[in-house]
Amino acid sequence: MGKIHVVLKKEDIDQAKISEEKIAVVLDILLATSTITSALEFGAERVIPVLDQHEALQEAKTLPEGSYLLSGEYEGRTIEGFLDPNPLQLKKAVKGKTLILSTTNGTVAIKRTREAKRVYVASLLNGHAIAKKLNDSHREETIVVICSGSSGEFALEDFYGAGYLIHQMLTTHDWELTDSSRAAVSFYEGSSKSGEDVLLSSRVGEMIKRYGFEEEVSFVASEGIFSIVPYVKAQKTVGREEVHHDTNQV
């Protein structure tokens, strides 16, 4: 029987324990992993997650002009010269492009999981598909669900997302749960009829609402509407992590 553990924020990632024997699933519901999932669903060729705007600009120099988009935020504010990293804002722009994405939390969490056997990118939007993939392909392994958190703090929306993912996994298979994963499932199951309310009541959700992007929160609160399974493919020769998606996933 496989095991599921939840890490409550990216700063708690033990990179020595995220080894090639473990499967990592990264969540940043508001908004990085929701944006990555949506960008691929909307036709982006790939997503390159980066640590900051400087790394983003360096990556851009390696790509043909016109083939990429720069998108990102730092501490909730859009980086100057970059596009807003919001799913619906990017919808019409990403088709056929490489999206270079820099965020305060989610893309950093992805970079910190590079030693895992496989890294999946999950959101509420594709949580059902990710759960199916984990049940089909990794049911005897250890799954580490990583909540990116918010600038070193616990993020309610990521914990809710973790609970949703694990709830979906448990519908068809038994898993050994750590206390943190049990708590996440309990929280989700006690709040499952009000996911949008949970997201909007979170600190980050309130901030996004103040910035006038409440529609984005409503969108990313939609559970299981996308069937793609984004995963990180490490390009060792250039030290780059790229997010693609499993085109065979239904």
C-alpha positions as CSV (number, residue, x, y, z in Angstrom):
1,M,0.0,0.0,0.0
2,G,1.3,3.4,-0.9
3,K,1.6,6.3,1.6
4,I,0.5,10.0,1.3
5,H,2.1,12.8,3.3
6,V,1.3,16.5,3.1
7,V,4.0,19.2,3.5
8,L,2.3,22.4,4.7
9,K,4.6,25.0,3.0
10,K,7.5,25.0,0.6
11,E,10.0,26.0,3.4
12,D,9.3,22.6,5.0
13,I,10.5,20.6,2.0
14,D,13.3,18.3,3.1
15,Q,15.2,18.1,-0.1
16,A,17.2,15.2,1.2
17,K,14.0,13.2,1.7
18,I,12.4,14.3,-1.6
19,S,14.6,11.6,-3.3
20,E,14.2,9.7,-6.5
21,E,12.2,7.2,-4.5
22,K,9.3,9.6,-3.9
23,I,6.6,11.2,-6.0
24,A,6.0,14.9,-5.4
25,V,2.8,16.8,-6.2
26,V,3.0,20.6,-6.0
27,L,0.0,22.7,-5.2
28,D,-0.3,26.5,-5.3
29,I,-4.0,27.0,-5.8
30,L,-3.7,30.8,-5.8
31,L,-2.3,30.8,-8.4
32,A,0.8,29.3,-9.8
33,T,-0.2,25.7,-10.3
34,S,-3.7,26.7,-11.4
35,T,-2.0,29.0,-13.9
36,I,0.3,26.3,-15.2
37,T,-2.5,23.8,-15.6
38,S,-4.7,26.3,-17.4
39,A,-1.9,27.5,-19.7
40,L,-1.2,24.0,-20.9
41,E,-5.0,23.4,-21.2
42,F,-5.3,26.6,-23.3
43,G,-2.5,25.4,-25.7
44,A,0.8,26.5,-24.3
45,E,3.7,24.4,-25.7
46,R,5.3,24.2,-22.3
47,V,5.8,26.2,-19.1
48,I,9.2,27.0,-17.6
49,P,8.9,27.7,-13.9
50,V,11.7,30.0,-12.6
51,L,12.8,31.3,-9.2
52,D,12.6,35.0,-10.0
53,Q,12.4,37.7,-12.7
54,H,16.2,37.6,-13.3
55,E,16.1,33.9,-14.1
56,A,13.0,34.5,-16.3
57,L,14.9,37.0,-18.3
58,Q,17.9,34.7,-18.7
59,E,15.6,31.9,-19.9
60,A,14.0,34.3,-22.4
61,K,17.4,35.0,-23.9
62,T,17.8,31.3,-24.9
63,L,14.5,31.2,-26.8
64,P,13.6,32.6,-30.3
65,E,12.0,36.0,-30.2
66,G,8.2,35.8,-30.3
67,S,8.1,32.2,-29.1
68,Y,7.6,32.9,-25.4
69,L,5.6,34.9,-22.9
70,L,7.0,36.4,-19.6
71,S,4.5,36.2,-16.8
72,G,5.0,36.7,-13.1
73,E,4.4,38.3,-9.7
74,Y,6.4,39.0,-6.6
75,E,4.6,39.2,-3.3
76,G,1.3,39.5,-5.2
77,R,2.2,42.3,-7.5
78,T,2.8,41.8,-11.2
79,I,6.5,42.1,-12.2
80,E,7.0,45.2,-14.3
81,G,7.1,44.3,-18.0
82,F,5.6,40.9,-17.3
83,L,2.0,39.7,-18.0
84,D,-0.3,39.1,-15.0
85,P,0.1,35.4,-14.0
86,N,-3.6,34.8,-13.9
87,P,-5.2,31.9,-15.8
88,L,-8.0,33.8,-17.5
89,Q,-5.8,36.8,-18.3
90,L,-3.4,34.5,-20.2
91,K,-6.0,32.4,-22.0
92,K,-5.9,34.1,-25.4
93,A,-2.1,34.7,-25.4
94,V,-0.5,31.3,-24.5
95,K,-1.5,29.1,-27.4
96,G,1.6,27.8,-29.2
97,K,3.9,29.7,-26.8
98,T,6.4,28.8,-24.1
99,L,5.2,30.4,-20.9
100,I,8.1,31.5,-18.6
101,L,6.5,31.9,-15.2
102,S,7.9,33.5,-12.0
103,T,5.9,33.4,-8.8
104,T,6.7,34.0,-5.1
105,N,5.7,30.5,-4.0
106,G,4.5,27.9,-6.6
107,T,7.4,28.0,-9.1
108,V,9.9,28.1,-6.2
109,A,8.2,25.0,-4.7
110,I,8.5,23.2,-8.1
111,K,12.2,24.1,-8.3
112,R,12.8,22.7,-4.7
113,T,11.3,19.3,-5.6
114,R,13.8,18.6,-8.5
115,E,15.3,15.5,-6.8
116,A,12.0,13.6,-6.7
117,K,11.4,10.6,-8.9
118,R,8.5,12.5,-10.6
119,V,7.0,15.9,-10.0
120,Y,3.3,16.6,-10.9
121,V,1.6,20.0,-10.9
122,A,-1.9,19.9,-9.4
123,S,-4.7,22.3,-8.8
124,L,-8.4,22.0,-8.1
125,L,-8.9,22.3,-11.9
126,N,-7.2,19.0,-12.6
127,G,-7.2,17.3,-9.2
128,H,-9.3,14.4,-10.4
129,A,-7.0,13.6,-13.3
130,I,-3.9,13.8,-11.0
131,A,-5.5,11.5,-8.5
132,K,-6.3,9.0,-11.3
133,K,-2.7,9.2,-12.5
134,L,-1.3,8.6,-9.0
135,N,-3.7,5.7,-8.4
136,D,-2.9,4.1,-11.8
137,S,0.8,4.6,-11.8
138,H,2.1,5.1,-8.3
139,R,-0.2,3.3,-5.9
140,E,2.6,1.4,-4.1
141,E,4.8,4.5,-3.7
142,T,5.2,7.4,-1.3
143,I,3.4,10.5,-2.5
144,V,4.5,13.8,-1.0
145,V,1.8,16.5,-1.5
146,I,3.4,19.9,-1.2
147,C,1.4,23.0,-0.3
148,S,3.5,25.9,-1.6
149,G,2.2,28.2,1.1
150,S,2.5,32.0,1.0
151,S,5.8,33.7,1.8
152,G,6.7,31.2,4.5
153,E,3.2,31.0,5.9
154,F,0.6,28.3,5.8
155,A,-2.0,28.8,3.0
156,L,-5.5,27.7,3.6
157,E,-6.3,27.3,-0.1
158,D,-3.4,24.9,-0.7
159,F,-4.5,22.8,2.3
160,Y,-8.0,22.6,0.9
161,G,-6.5,21.6,-2.5
162,A,-4.4,18.9,-0.8
163,G,-7.6,17.5,0.8
164,Y,-9.4,17.5,-2.5
165,L,-6.6,15.6,-4.2
166,I,-6.4,13.0,-1.4
167,H,-10.2,12.7,-1.2
168,Q,-10.2,11.9,-5.0
169,M,-7.4,9.3,-4.5
170,L,-9.3,7.5,-1.7
171,T,-12.4,7.1,-3.8
172,T,-10.9,4.1,-5.6
173,H,-7.8,3.0,-3.7
174,D,-6.7,2.6,-0.1
175,W,-3.6,4.6,1.0
176,E,-1.7,4.9,4.2
177,L,-2.2,8.5,5.5
178,T,0.1,10.5,7.7
179,D,-1.6,12.9,10.2
180,S,-1.1,15.9,7.9
181,S,-2.8,14.1,5.0
182,R,-5.7,13.0,7.3
183,A,-6.1,16.6,8.5
184,A,-6.2,17.8,4.9
185,V,-8.9,15.3,3.9
186,S,-11.0,16.1,7.0
187,F,-10.8,19.9,6.2
188,Y,-11.8,19.3,2.6
189,E,-14.7,17.0,3.4
190,G,-16.0,19.5,6.0
191,S,-15.8,22.4,3.4
192,S,-16.4,20.7,0.1
193,K,-19.6,22.5,-0.7
194,S,-18.0,25.9,-0.3
195,G,-14.6,25.7,-2.1
196,E,-14.9,29.1,-3.7
197,D,-15.8,30.6,-0.2
198,V,-12.7,28.9,1.3
199,L,-10.5,30.4,-1.4
200,L,-12.0,33.8,-1.2
201,S,-11.7,33.8,2.6
202,S,-8.0,33.0,2.5
203,R,-5.4,35.7,2.9
204,V,-4.3,35.4,-0.7
205,G,-7.8,35.1,-1.9
206,E,-8.7,38.4,-0.2
207,M,-5.7,40.1,-1.7
208,I,-6.6,38.9,-5.2
209,K,-10.2,40.1,-4.7
210,R,-8.8,43.5,-3.7
211,Y,-6.9,43.7,-6.9
212,G,-10.1,43.1,-8.9
213,F,-9.5,39.5,-9.9
214,E,-12.3,37.8,-8.1
215,E,-13.3,36.1,-11.3
216,E,-9.9,34.3,-11.3
217,V,-10.6,32.8,-7.9
218,S,-14.1,31.6,-9.0
219,F,-12.5,30.0,-12.0
220,V,-9.7,28.2,-10.2
221,A,-12.2,26.9,-7.5
222,S,-13.7,24.7,-10.2
223,E,-13.0,21.1,-9.3
224,G,-12.0,18.5,-11.9
225,I,-12.8,20.4,-15.1
226,F,-9.5,19.7,-16.8
227,S,-8.1,16.2,-17.6
228,I,-4.5,17.0,-18.2
229,V,-1.6,15.9,-16.0
230,P,1.2,18.4,-16.0
231,Y,4.6,17.0,-14.9
232,V,8.1,18.4,-14.6
233,K,10.6,17.2,-17.2
234,A,14.1,18.1,-16.1
235,Q,16.4,19.3,-18.9
236,K,19.7,18.4,-17.2
237,T,21.9,19.8,-20.0
238,V,20.8,23.3,-19.4
239,G,19.7,23.0,-15.8
240,R,16.1,23.8,-16.7
241,E,12.8,22.4,-15.4
242,E,10.0,22.4,-18.0
243,V,6.4,21.6,-17.3
244,H,4.7,19.5,-20.0
245,H,1.5,17.4,-19.8
246,D,0.6,13.8,-20.3
247,T,-1.2,13.7,-23.6
248,N,-2.3,10.1,-22.9
249,Q,-4.2,11.0,-19.8
250,V,-8.0,10.9,-20.0
